[in-house]
Amino acid sequence: MKRSSLEIYSLTVCFFGVIAIVISLSISIYNVIEISFPEFAVDQWQYEQHSSNDKFWESHPKHFPPELNGKLADRPTD
C-alpha cells in the first residue's frame, strides 16, 4: 500500500510530537518530585549542611570564620 506524502508528513509530526510530550512530562514529574522531596535530588551530605543556619555556619568555617582577630565575626540574621 502506497502512502501519500501528506500521510507520511502527518505520521512524522505525530511521532516527534509524542516524543516531545514524553520528554516534557518526564522532566515535569522529576521537577515536582524535586520540589516535594528536596533530599531526593540533593546529596544527603549537602542537604544536612544546608538544613539550618547553624549547620551551615558550622560546616563552612573557612568561608565564614567564627573568630576574626580574636573577635567573633558578625553572623548574618535568619
N, C-alpha and C positions, 0 to 999 in steps of 0.2 A: 504494500500500500504506500503510495507516494504521498508525502506530506507537503503541504504548501509552505512557502517561506513565511507567511503570516503565522501559521501554526507553530513552526519551529521557533520563530521570534517570541511568541507568546509563552511557550514552554520554557525557553531560556530565561525570560524575565521572571516567570514564576519561580523557577529553580533558584535564581540568585536572590529573589525576594524572600523565599523561605530560609535560605542560609543567613541572610541579614537579620531576620526576625529571631532565629535561634541564637545567634551570637548576641544580639541586643538583650534578649530575655535572660541568657545565662549571666551576662555582665550585671544586669539589674538585680537578679537573685543574689549574686555574690555581694553587691553593694548593700542590699537590705540586711543580709546576714552580718556584714561587717559593721553596720550601724547598730544592729541589735546586740551583737556579741563582739565587742572590740577585741577581746582576748583571742578570738578565733583568727583574726588577721594579723595581730601583732605578736611578736615573740613574747613569751611569758616573762622573761627576764626584763625586757623593756617595759612591759605593762606594769610590772611590780614597781619599777623605778619611777614611773610617772603617775602612779595611782594617787599620790597626795603630794602636797608641797613639802612636807617633812621628808618623805622618801626621796624626792628629787634633790633636796638640799643636801641630804646625807650622801647621795650617790654621785654628786658632781663637785667634790671639794676642790679640784684643781681649777675649775672654771669660776666657782663662787667660794673663795676661801672663807671659812668661818672666822679666822683671825687674820687681821691685816695690820702689821706693825704693832702687835700686842693688843690691838683693839678689835673687838668683834665687828665684822662687816655688817652694814645695814642689810637686812633681809627684806626682799620685796613683800608687799602685802598680799593677802589671799585674793 
